[in-house]
């Protein structure tokens, strides 16, 4: 085991979980940082968790109904009874997240702040660069491996529940329900609470469908000088930016594409699409580190083939994401690294090009 190699990617994994300001609801233009600190105290976290628990049942049920309507034209994917059962297990995952949230350490201001600066923090504009930089640093997630391990039993129970349904497309239903549930809950909270909770909700949403932990575990098997490891270490931290750029280009290339959730430019579709593009990257890095295309062939490809046509996402668009990713990678690595990476991207492209999904 090479801990140094794994730790580098763990830090990149942690860096993903900061507030995404594009997804938050800004009802106010200023924020009292002292209020944020109070809400991040043990008492404040407990009160927020209590408030969210009151919302959970309703918001998860509503998200389940919304997801059910989205997938309703597919025979037998998720009937109403199954939808209600899955919503209960989704709720249990959120309850575990809230339990973990309450265990986190309180925030504190840097000791170097002057009295003038401290007064300024009583009404800080949310558009201020300092506000965003400080908040991102202060509320970011740490110890993601521990969080993943603590959440795993709850997520495993959810996974067992949807596997009992004997319908592989249920994973698409579940990831969609998490997305809707998170959105519904966050929009009921004040901005400071959204800032504190949103990294945890993003983390749990990704735990369902993106194998970041497996990528880090695979990295631990490589010596520090491994070319595959160096490549992944270089590109993984840029995965969010890469996904945003690819989504933007795809929106330009397919301006008339319309899935059951709407156009690619729709905010909800944009958020889930960016998450899916990051999922593609994670599976690709897993293949590079495992020196095998098995993860894409046996997991990602069948999942995409089952889920995307189910919501009227054209297979041409799904396969078209890969060359757009290659363009982004090429702009970030040298030719020798790109030569190594093309070994995997070309196989991935061929797999998607030759696969013909059918909607049962």
BELVEN-V508367 format. One line per field, one symbol per residue. phi: phi as a letter, one per 20 degrees, with the letter a starting at -180 (. if undefined). psi: psi as a letter, one per 30 degrees, with the letter a starting at -180 (. if undefined). Layout:
phi: ???
psi: ???
This chain:
phi: .dfffffgffffffffdcgeffdeeeececcefffffffefgffffffffffgfeggfffffffffffffdffegmfbefffgfffffffgfffffffffgfefffebfgfffeffffffffbeffefgfgffffgffdffclfffffffeggfffffffffffflbffffffffffffffgfffgfedfggffffegffffgfffgfcdefffffffffedfgeffffgffgfegfegffffffffffffffcfdfbefepffefgffgfffffffffgfffffffffelbegfffecffffffeefffdmeffgfgfffffffggffffdcegfffffffgeffffffgffeedfcee
psi: kjeeeeeeeeeeeeffilkjfffljjflflkjeeeeeeffleeeeeeeeeeeeffeeeeeeeeeeeeeeegffjkgejleeeeeeeeeeeeeeeeeeeeeefflkllllkffkleeeeefffikkffkeeeeeeeeeeglklheeeeeeefeeeeeeeeeeffffhjfffeeeeeeeeeeeeeeeefflleeeeeeeeeeeeeeeffefkheeeeeeeeffklfgkeeeeeeeefefgeeeeeeeeeeeeeefifgkjaffalffkeeeeeeeeeeeeeeeeeeeeeeffhkgeeeefdeeeeeeeeeffghkkfeeeffeeeeeeeeeefflleeeeeeefeeeeeeeeeeefkjkkj.
